[in-house]
Structure formats: C-alpha cells, structure tokens
Amino acid sequence: MKKGKKYQDSAKLVDKAKIYDPEEALALVCQTSKAKFDETVELHIRLGVDSRHADQQVRGAVVLPNGTGKTVRTLVFCKGEKVQAALDAGADYAGAEEYIEKIQKENWFDFDVIIATPDMMGMIGRLGKVLGPKGLMPNPKAGTVTPDVVKAVSEAKAGKIEYRLDKTNIIHCPIGKASFGAEKLYTNLDALMSAVIKARPAAVKGQYIKSCVLASTMGPGVKVNAAKFG
C-alpha cells in the first residue's frame, strides 16, 4: 500500500533500526504527527506469553494521570438509588432493562464504556454476543463490574483504559493525544507500562516484554526501550 507524502516525510525522521529511549521516542511521535486532526498516540507491547493458556492472560485497567484526551461516554447498568448516584457522578446513561432492550432492538451503541453492578450481570449476559466482539462486556478485572458505580464512573471519565492481549500476544492501548506533548504522554506511558509489568503472570518464564512500539494514528512506528521501565 502506497503511503502519503506526509507519512513518507515523517518516516525519514525515524531510524527503523534504532530502539529509542521513551522520552526521545515520544518527542519523535509528536514531531511525526502531521495530520490535520489531533492524532491519538498508541502503545503496542508484544509480550513473551502464550495467551492460549489461562494462566498467561494479561488483562487489567489503569487510570492515565493525564487522561486520554477523549470524551468517554458511560452506560451504567444498575437499579434503585444507584441509578441517580451514577448520573450524579457523570454517567451519560444509567438504568436496567430499558437499555438492554434498546441495545437488542435498536442496535444502540452511543457509549464507550459499560459499567455494571454485580446483580445486573445475569441480565447483561444476554448481550454477550453483541458486546463481546466490540470489547464492551463489563469485567471485574477491568473494574467495570462493581458495586461502587460512583468510583467506576469517575475513573472512566478521568481516563481509565483497559489493556488486554490480542490473539497475537500484543497489547494495543491509547496513551493520549499528540497535542499533549512528550512530557504528559510520558507520564501516561509510565503508568501503563508499570501496570502491565505488575500484571506479569507467575507462569511466564523468560523475557516478558519482547518489544514496544509507539505510533500516532497516521504516523510511523517508533521502537521504545522497554528496559527503562519497571
């Protein structure tokens, strides 16, 4: 696939053979972010695990200190007084059956994160086939199945992100916008890397973090020295 002129110009600034220190890598990513919109900066971490084994799964969530730069729309499945508590905390939508029906009948997905109280999970299970493939199913490990809806909503709005392995043992996560600048992005990167390192499964032997690459939405990948973390 032919890359555009902006991409080609940006790619010339990156030495593909070099593994950069995190600060230098982030400065490069910001420099090579030349699109007309504010590009998202993503981190791609290849882990030395085998995700086919249950004891080598890596999954969790972390609140990025500087947020993601994205407005997060939250839907909370809960009942009773928790509905008003969730809305007061900033939830965009909160309720029970009416939203399950809306998703089922109207194919409604005007939200980015679903939070649920444990008692609602039996009901939400019916939506597994539609929520699962979109990565929207609430999960206790990600802190999205919890009785404390106020805390969960506040964290989601503050820039909480979920990290999980894909089938090729890579974690893909946003760490903010190019407009944040290298310093703020570094704080977010450090928080995410620390969480992933802490989540190392006991069953994993040998090298845990195989490689790290940073890239903006339209920019080239920049290899990062993961040894600088943890």
Salt bridges, closest charged atoms under 4 A:
ASP9 OD2 - LYS5 NZ 2.94
ASP9 OD1 - LYS12 NZ 3.87
ASP21 OD1 - LYS228 NZ 3.83
GLU24 OE2 - LYS18 NZ 3.23
GLU42 OE1 - HIS44 NE2 3.67
ASP50 OD2 - ARG52 NH2 2.83
ASP50 OD2 - HIS53 NE2 3.56
ASP92 OD1 - LYS157 NZ 2.66
GLU97 OE2 - LYS79 NZ 3.58
GLU101 OE2 - LYS105 NZ 3.51
GLU106 OE1 - LYS102 NZ 3.18
ASP112 OD1 - LYS70 NZ 3.70
ASP112 OD2 - ARG73 NE 3.16
GLU155 OE1 - LYS160 NZ 2.91
GLU162 OE2 - ARG59 NH2 2.72
ASP166 OD2 - HIS172 NE2 2.88
